């Protein structure tokens, strides 16, 4: 999971109104599959975005769950 802060339409709006958070799965790390630490990081980032009232862009395509790792429902 790679996360960052940026601006969308920063030329039209003040910084505080154009700031966004973006997240994507990193294909270079175990083919972008999702593991326990990945879910923990994603949860922290969503909490950060909520606390700072940031719109969030999530590129959710990845390699899926890792074999042998329990899902969140188990």
Biopython code that builds the backbone (N, CA, C, O; Angstrom):
import numpy as np
from Bio.PDB.StructureBuilder import StructureBuilder

atoms = [
    (1, "UNK", "N", (0.853, -1.163, 0.000)),
    (1, "UNK", "CA", (0.000, 0.000, 0.000)),
    (1, "UNK", "C", (0.905, 1.233, 0.000)),
    (1, "UNK", "O", (1.767, 1.397, 0.863)),
    (2, "UNK", "N", (0.685, 2.077, -0.977)),
    (2, "UNK", "CA", (1.391, 3.350, -1.074)),
    (2, "UNK", "C", (0.354, 4.449, -0.884)),
    (2, "UNK", "O", (-0.703, 4.428, -1.515)),
    (3, "UNK", "N", (0.656, 5.409, -0.014)),
    (3, "UNK", "CA", (-0.289, 6.495, 0.290)),
    (3, "UNK", "C", (0.408, 7.838, 0.140)),
    (3, "UNK", "O", (1.623, 7.948, 0.307)),
    (4, "UNK", "N", (-0.373, 8.845, -0.173)),
    (4, "UNK", "CA", (0.193, 10.179, -0.278)),
    (4, "UNK", "C", (-0.875, 11.245, -0.250)),
    (4, "UNK", "O", (-2.061, 10.971, -0.434)),
    (5, "UNK", "N", (-0.434, 12.466, -0.016)),
    (5, "UNK", "CA", (-1.325, 13.621, -0.036)),
    (5, "UNK", "C", (-1.018, 14.442, -1.274)),
    (5, "UNK", "O", (0.131, 14.524, -1.709)),
    (6, "UNK", "N", (-2.043, 15.043, -1.834)),
    (6, "UNK", "CA", (-1.857, 15.867, -3.019)),
    (6, "UNK", "C", (-2.987, 16.859, -3.154)),
    (6, "UNK", "O", (-3.778, 17.050, -2.231)),
    (7, "UNK", "N", (-3.057, 17.485, -4.303)),
    (7, "UNK", "CA", (-4.094, 18.488, -4.568)),
    (7, "UNK", "C", (-4.785, 18.167, -5.889)),
    (7, "UNK", "O", (-4.147, 17.732, -6.848)),
    (8, "UNK", "N", (-6.074, 18.384, -5.924)),
    (8, "UNK", "CA", (-6.866, 18.269, -7.147)),
    (8, "UNK", "C", (-7.456, 19.643, -7.426)),
    (8, "UNK", "O", (-8.081, 20.242, -6.551)),
    (9, "UNK", "N", (-7.263, 20.136, -8.626)),
    (9, "UNK", "CA", (-7.720, 21.481, -9.005)),
    (9, "UNK", "C", (-7.145, 22.556, -8.082)),
    (9, "UNK", "O", (-7.834, 23.508, -7.716)),
    (10, "UNK", "N", (-5.876, 22.389, -7.712)),
    (10, "UNK", "CA", (-5.225, 23.347, -6.835)),
    (10, "UNK", "C", (-5.124, 24.740, -7.421)),
    (10, "UNK", "O", (-4.962, 25.716, -6.689)),
    (11, "UNK", "N", (-5.219, 24.838, -8.734)),
    (11, "UNK", "CA", (-5.171, 26.158, -9.368)),
    (11, "UNK", "C", (-6.511, 26.889, -9.255)),
    (11, "UNK", "O", (-6.583, 28.095, -9.490)),
    (12, "UNK", "N", (-7.563, 26.164, -8.898)),
    (12, "UNK", "CA", (-8.890, 26.772, -8.795)),
    (12, "UNK", "C", (-9.338, 27.026, -7.359)),
    (12, "UNK", "O", (-10.186, 27.883, -7.111)),
    (13, "UNK", "N", (-8.766, 26.279, -6.414)),
    (13, "UNK", "CA", (-9.216, 26.352, -5.028)),
    (13, "UNK", "C", (-8.038, 26.569, -4.090)),
    (13, "UNK", "O", (-6.896, 26.269, -4.437)),
    (14, "UNK", "N", (-8.318, 27.089, -2.904)),
    (14, "UNK", "CA", (-7.284, 27.240, -1.883)),
    (14, "UNK", "C", (-6.764, 25.862, -1.490)),
    (14, "UNK", "O", (-7.446, 24.856, -1.679)),
    (15, "UNK", "N", (-5.544, 25.824, -0.938)),
    (15, "UNK", "CA", (-4.917, 24.556, -0.566)),
    (15, "UNK", "C", (-5.811, 23.691, 0.312)),
    (15, "UNK", "O", (-5.933, 22.489, 0.078)),
    (16, "UNK", "N", (-6.437, 24.292, 1.321)),
    (16, "UNK", "CA", (-7.237, 23.494, 2.257)),
    (16, "UNK", "C", (-8.483, 22.892, 1.610)),
    (16, "UNK", "O", (-9.070, 21.957, 2.156)),
    (17, "UNK", "N", (-8.891, 23.413, 0.463)),
    (17, "UNK", "CA", (-10.077, 22.894, -0.225)),
    (17, "UNK", "C", (-9.731, 21.964, -1.385)),
    (17, "UNK", "O", (-10.619, 21.318, -1.941)),
    (18, "UNK", "N", (-8.473, 21.891, -1.751)),
    (18, "UNK", "CA", (-8.092, 21.043, -2.885)),
    (18, "UNK", "C", (-7.282, 19.818, -2.455)),
    (18, "UNK", "O", (-6.928, 18.986, -3.291)),
    (19, "UNK", "N", (-6.991, 19.704, -1.171)),
    (19, "UNK", "CA", (-6.160, 18.608, -0.674)),
    (19, "UNK", "C", (-6.922, 17.285, -0.679)),
    (19, "UNK", "O", (-8.096, 17.234, -0.312)),
    (20, "UNK", "N", (-6.249, 16.225, -1.097)),
    (20, "UNK", "CA", (-6.824, 14.881, -1.111)),
    (20, "UNK", "C", (-5.772, 13.874, -0.647)),
    (20, "UNK", "O", (-4.574, 14.159, -0.643)),
    (21, "UNK", "N", (-6.242, 12.704, -0.262)),
    (21, "UNK", "CA", (-5.349, 11.594, 0.038)),
    (21, "UNK", "C", (-5.562, 10.534, -1.037)),
    (21, "UNK", "O", (-6.699, 10.244, -1.409)),
    (22, "UNK", "N", (-4.474, 9.957, -1.535)),
    (22, "UNK", "CA", (-4.559, 8.898, -2.537)),
    (22, "UNK", "C", (-3.857, 7.651, -2.006)),
    (22, "UNK", "O", (-2.821, 7.737, -1.347)),
    (23, "UNK", "N", (-4.439, 6.494, -2.305)),
    (23, "UNK", "CA", (-3.867, 5.216, -1.877)),
    (23, "UNK", "C", (-3.946, 4.230, -3.044)),
    (23, "UNK", "O", (-4.893, 4.250, -3.830)),
    (24, "UNK", "N", (-2.936, 3.374, -3.136)),
    (24, "UNK", "CA", (-2.944, 2.321, -4.150)),
    (24, "UNK", "C", (-2.148, 1.127, -3.635)),
    (24, "UNK", "O", (-1.253, 1.276, -2.803)),
    (25, "UNK", "N", (-2.480, -0.036, -4.130)),
    (25, "UNK", "CA", (-1.712, -1.226, -3.791)),
    (25, "UNK", "C", (-0.443, -1.231, -4.631)),
    (25, "UNK", "O", (-0.471, -0.863, -5.806)),
    (26, "UNK", "N", (0.667, -1.645, -4.034)),
    (26, "UNK", "CA", (1.971, -1.635, -4.695)),
    (26, "UNK", "C", (2.257, -3.001, -5.303)),
    (26, "UNK", "O", (2.521, -3.966, -4.585)),
    (27, "UNK", "N", (2.205, -3.080, -6.626)),
    (27, "UNK", "CA", (2.423, -4.357, -7.307)),
    (27, "UNK", "C", (3.841, -4.884, -7.080)),
    (27, "UNK", "O", (4.075, -6.085, -7.222)),
    (28, "UNK", "N", (4.776, -4.025, -6.735)),
    (28, "UNK", "CA", (6.162, -4.447, -6.517)),
    (28, "UNK", "C", (6.332, -5.192, -5.194)),
    (28, "UNK", "O", (7.368, -5.818, -4.968)),
    (29, "UNK", "N", (5.329, -5.133, -4.322)),
    (29, "UNK", "CA", (5.382, -5.832, -3.036)),
    (29, "UNK", "C", (4.391, -6.990, -3.083)),
    (29, "UNK", "O", (3.183, -6.787, -2.964)),
    (30, "UNK", "N", (4.901, -8.183, -3.254)),
    (30, "UNK", "CA", (4.083, -9.401, -3.300)),
    (30, "UNK", "C", (2.909, -9.265, -4.258)),
    (30, "UNK", "O", (1.790, -9.669, -3.942)),
    (31, "UNK", "N", (3.170, -8.697, -5.428)),
    (31, "UNK", "CA", (2.190, -8.555, -6.519)),
    (31, "UNK", "C", (0.944, -7.781, -6.107)),
    (31, "UNK", "O", (-0.133, -8.007, -6.658)),
    (32, "UNK", "N", (1.077, -6.879, -5.152)),
    (32, "UNK", "CA", (-0.056, -6.045, -4.750)),
    (32, "UNK", "C", (-1.108, -6.777, -3.938)),
    (32, "UNK", "O", (-2.236, -6.301, -3.806)),
    (33, "UNK", "N", (-0.743, -7.945, -3.388)),
    (33, "UNK", "CA", (-1.714, -8.687, -2.587)),
    (33, "UNK", "C", (-1.897, -8.030, -1.228)),
    (33, "UNK", "O", (-1.069, -7.233, -0.786)),
    (34, "UNK", "N", (-2.995, -8.381, -0.578)),
    (34, "UNK", "CA", (-3.365, -7.747, 0.682)),
    (34, "UNK", "C", (-3.066, -8.680, 1.846)),
    (34, "UNK", "O", (-3.460, -9.846, 1.838)),
    (35, "UNK", "N", (-2.366, -8.156, 2.844)),
    (35, "UNK", "CA", (-2.057, -8.907, 4.046)),
    (35, "UNK", "C", (-2.487, -8.135, 5.282)),
    (35, "UNK", "O", (-3.083, -7.062, 5.186)),
    (36, "UNK", "N", (-2.178, -8.693, 6.434)),
    (36, "UNK", "CA", (-2.588, -8.100, 7.716)),
    (36, "UNK", "C", (-2.041, -6.681, 7.885)),
    (36, "UNK", "O", (-2.784, -5.778, 8.270)),
    (37, "UNK", "N", (-0.765, -6.476, 7.605)),
    (37, "UNK", "CA", (-0.161, -5.147, 7.768)),
    (37, "UNK", "C", (-0.752, -4.152, 6.772)),
    (37, "UNK", "O", (-0.921, -2.974, 7.084)),
    (38, "UNK", "N", (-1.063, -4.639, 5.577)),
    (38, "UNK", "CA", (-1.680, -3.791, 4.560)),
    (38, "UNK", "C", (-3.027, -3.276, 5.043)),
    (38, "UNK", "O", (-3.338, -2.095, 4.883)),
    (39, "UNK", "N", (-3.828, -4.156, 5.633)),
    (39, "UNK", "CA", (-5.141, -3.745, 6.137)),
    (39, "UNK", "C", (-4.996, -2.749, 7.290)),
    (39, "UNK", "O", (-5.767, -1.795, 7.390)),
    (40, "UNK", "N", (-4.009, -2.974, 8.155)),
    (40, "UNK", "CA", (-3.787, -2.053, 9.272)),
    (40, "UNK", "C", (-3.397, -0.668, 8.754)),
    (40, "UNK", "O", (-3.880, 0.342, 9.266)),
    (41, "UNK", "N", (-2.532, -0.614, 7.747)),
    (41, "UNK", "CA", (-2.121, 0.677, 7.178)),
    (41, "UNK", "C", (-3.306, 1.372, 6.521)),
    (41, "UNK", "O", (-3.495, 2.577, 6.691)),
    (42, "UNK", "N", (-4.105, 0.614, 5.769)),
    (42, "UNK", "CA", (-5.286, 1.180, 5.104)),
    (42, "UNK", "C", (-6.252, 1.754, 6.140)),
    (42, "UNK", "O", (-6.803, 2.837, 5.940)),
    (43, "UNK", "N", (-6.459, 1.037, 7.242)),
    (43, "UNK", "CA", (-7.342, 1.525, 8.308)),
    (43, "UNK", "C", (-6.811, 2.820, 8.919)),
    (43, "UNK", "O", (-7.580, 3.749, 9.167)),
    (44, "UNK", "N", (-5.490, 2.888, 9.165)),
    (44, "UNK", "CA", (-4.887, 4.119, 9.712)),
    (44, "UNK", "C", (-5.066, 5.287, 8.753)),
    (44, "UNK", "O", (-5.352, 6.407, 9.177)),
    (45, "UNK", "N", (-4.898, 5.026, 7.466)),
    (45, "UNK", "CA", (-5.028, 6.096, 6.476)),
    (45, "UNK", "C", (-6.467, 6.591, 6.369)),
    (45, "UNK", "O", (-6.696, 7.794, 6.236)),
    (46, "UNK", "N", (-7.442, 5.677, 6.425)),
    (46, "UNK", "CA", (-8.846, 6.098, 6.409)),
    (46, "UNK", "C", (-9.173, 6.925, 7.651)),
    (46, "UNK", "O", (-9.920, 7.900, 7.569)),
    (47, "UNK", "N", (-8.616, 6.538, 8.800)),
    (47, "UNK", "CA", (-8.829, 7.307, 10.030)),
    (47, "UNK", "C", (-8.214, 8.701, 9.900)),
    (47, "UNK", "O", (-8.828, 9.691, 10.298)),
    (48, "UNK", "N", (-7.002, 8.779, 9.343)),
    (48, "UNK", "CA", (-6.345, 10.067, 9.122)),
    (48, "UNK", "C", (-7.187, 10.948, 8.203)),
    (48, "UNK", "O", (-7.372, 12.136, 8.467)),
    (49, "UNK", "N", (-7.693, 10.356, 7.123)),
    (49, "UNK", "CA", (-8.517, 11.117, 6.173)),
    (49, "UNK", "C", (-9.790, 11.624, 6.841)),
    (49, "UNK", "O", (-10.213, 12.754, 6.599)),
    (50, "UNK", "N", (-10.395, 10.794, 7.675)),
    (50, "UNK", "CA", (-11.619, 11.217, 8.364)),
    (50, "UNK", "C", (-11.329, 12.353, 9.344)),
    (50, "UNK", "O", (-12.068, 13.336, 9.388)),
    (51, "UNK", "N", (-10.269, 12.225, 10.121)),
    (51, "UNK", "CA", (-9.915, 13.259, 11.097)),
    (51, "UNK", "C", (-9.599, 14.588, 10.424)),
    (51, "UNK", "O", (-9.880, 15.650, 10.979)),
    (52, "UNK", "N", (-9.017, 14.532, 9.235)),
    (52, "UNK", "CA", (-8.619, 15.748, 8.524)),
    (52, "UNK", "C", (-9.603, 16.148, 7.429)),
    (52, "UNK", "O", (-9.344, 17.065, 6.650)),
    (53, "UNK", "N", (-10.729, 15.450, 7.382)),
    (53, "UNK", "CA", (-11.799, 15.745, 6.419)),
    (53, "UNK", "C", (-11.265, 15.795, 4.985)),
    (53, "UNK", "O", (-11.539, 16.731, 4.233)),
    (54, "UNK", "N", (-10.493, 14.758, 4.627)),
    (54, "UNK", "CA", (-9.884, 14.689, 3.298)),
    (54, "UNK", "C", (-10.665, 13.747, 2.392)),
    (54, "UNK", "O", (-10.950, 12.615, 2.782)),
    (55, "UNK", "N", (-11.012, 14.191, 1.198)),
    (55, "UNK", "CA", (-11.537, 13.241, 0.218)),
    (55, "UNK", "C", (-10.443, 12.212, -0.075)),
    (55, "UNK", "O", (-9.256, 12.539, -0.071)),
    (56, "UNK", "N", (-10.849, 10.977, -0.326)),
    (56, "UNK", "CA", (-9.881, 9.906, -0.524)),
    (56, "UNK", "C", (-10.057, 9.258, -1.888)),
    (56, "UNK", "O", (-11.169, 8.929, -2.302)),
    (57, "UNK", "N", (-8.938, 9.082, -2.572)),
    (57, "UNK", "CA", (-8.907, 8.386, -3.855)),
    (57, "UNK", "C", (-8.223, 7.053, -3.599)),
    (57, "UNK", "O", (-7.070, 7.018, -3.169)),
    (58, "UNK", "N", (-8.928, 5.953, -3.863)),
    (58, "UNK", "CA", (-8.366, 4.622, -3.637)),
    (58, "UNK", "C", (-8.359, 3.856, -4.953)),
    (58, "UNK", "O", (-9.412, 3.563, -5.520)),
    (59, "UNK", "N", (-7.165, 3.538, -5.427)),
    (59, "UNK", "CA", (-7.020, 2.660, -6.588)),
    (59, "UNK", "C", (-6.989, 1.244, -6.027)),
    (59, "UNK", "O", (-5.954, 0.778, -5.551)),
    (60, "UNK", "N", (-8.129, 0.565, -6.087)),
    (60, "UNK", "CA", (-8.314, -0.682, -5.344)),
    (60, "UNK", "C", (-7.901, -1.938, -6.099)),
    (60, "UNK", "O", (-8.049, -3.040, -5.571)),
    (61, "UNK", "N", (-7.393, -1.808, -7.304)),
    (61, "UNK", "CA", (-6.990, -3.005, -8.035)),
    (61, "UNK", "C", (-5.698, -3.544, -7.445)),
    (61, "UNK", "O", (-4.730, -2.807, -7.260)),
    (62, "UNK", "N", (-5.695, -4.826, -7.156)),
    (62, "UNK", "CA", (-4.508, -5.453, -6.596)),
    (62, "UNK", "C", (-4.570, -6.948, -6.825)),
    (62, "UNK", "O", (-5.426, -7.440, -7.561)),
    (63, "UNK", "N", (-3.674, -7.654, -6.202)),
    (63, "UNK", "CA", (-3.588, -9.096, -6.388)),
    (63, "UNK", "C", (-4.535, -9.894, -5.520)),
    (63, "UNK", "O", (-4.487, -11.124, -5.542)),
    (64, "UNK", "N", (-5.404, -9.236, -4.747)),
    (64, "UNK", "CA", (-6.336, -9.947, -3.877)),
    (64, "UNK", "C", (-5.683, -10.341, -2.567)),
    (64, "UNK", "O", (-4.584, -9.891, -2.244)),
    (65, "UNK", "N", (-6.373, -11.186, -1.817)),
    (65, "UNK", "CA", (-5.841, -11.652, -0.535)),
    (65, "UNK", "C", (-4.731, -12.663, -0.747)),
    (65, "UNK", "O", (-4.706, -13.366, -1.757)),
    (66, "UNK", "N", (-3.819, -12.734, 0.199)),
    (66, "UNK", "CA", (-2.711, -13.686, 0.102)),
    (66, "UNK", "C", (-3.183, -15.068, 0.536)),
    (66, "UNK", "O", (-3.917, -15.189, 1.517)),
    (67, "UNK", "N", (-2.775, -16.102, -0.176)),
    (67, "UNK", "CA", (-3.136, -17.466, 0.232)),
    (67, "UNK", "C", (-2.607, -17.765, 1.630)),
    (67, "UNK", "O", (-1.469, -17.434, 1.961)),
    (68, "UNK", "N", (-3.446, -18.392, 2.440)),
    (68, "UNK", "CA", (-3.031, -18.768, 3.791)),
    (68, "UNK", "C", (-3.227, -17.687, 4.830)),
    (68, "UNK", "O", (-2.955, -17.922, 6.007)),
    (69, "UNK", "N", (-3.691, -16.503, 4.439)),
    (69, "UNK", "CA", (-3.926, -15.413, 5.389)),
    (69, "UNK", "C", (-5.424, -15.321, 5.631)),
    (69, "UNK", "O", (-6.213, -15.330, 4.686)),
    (70, "UNK", "N", (-5.813, -15.233, 6.889)),
    (70, "UNK", "CA", (-7.233, -15.143, 7.215)),
    (70, "UNK", "C", (-7.823, -13.856, 6.676)),
    (70, "UNK", "O", (-7.168, -12.813, 6.683)),
    (71, "UNK", "N", (-9.050, -13.929, 6.214)),
    (71, "UNK", "CA", (-9.737, -12.729, 5.756)),
    (71, "UNK", "C", (-10.271, -11.976, 6.959)),
    (71, "UNK", "O", (-10.234, -12.480, 8.081)),
    (72, "UNK", "N", (-10.763, -10.778, 6.731)),
    (72, "UNK", "CA", (-11.301, -9.967, 7.822)),
    (72, "UNK", "C", (-12.555, -10.588, 8.413)),
    (72, "UNK", "O", (-12.906, -10.285, 9.554)),
    (73, "UNK", "N", (-13.240, -11.449, 7.671)),
    (73, "UNK", "CA", (-14.485, -12.037, 8.141)),
    (73, "UNK", "C", (-14.252, -13.253, 9.010)),
    (73, "UNK", "O", (-15.174, -13.687, 9.701)),
    (74, "UNK", "N", (-13.063, -13.818, 9.005)),
    (74, "UNK", "CA", (-12.801, -15.038, 9.775)),
    (74, "UNK", "C", (-12.338, -14.729, 11.167)),
    (74, "UNK", "O", (-12.074, -15.644, 11.947)),
]
sb = StructureBuilder()
sb.init_structure("model")
sb.init_model(0)
sb.init_chain("A")
sb.init_seg("    ")
for serial, (resi, resn, name, xyz) in enumerate(atoms, 1):
    if name == "N":
        sb.init_residue(resn, " ", resi, " ")
    sb.init_atom(name, np.array(xyz, "f"), 0.0, 1.0, " ", f" {name:<3s}", serial, name[0])
structure = sb.get_structure()
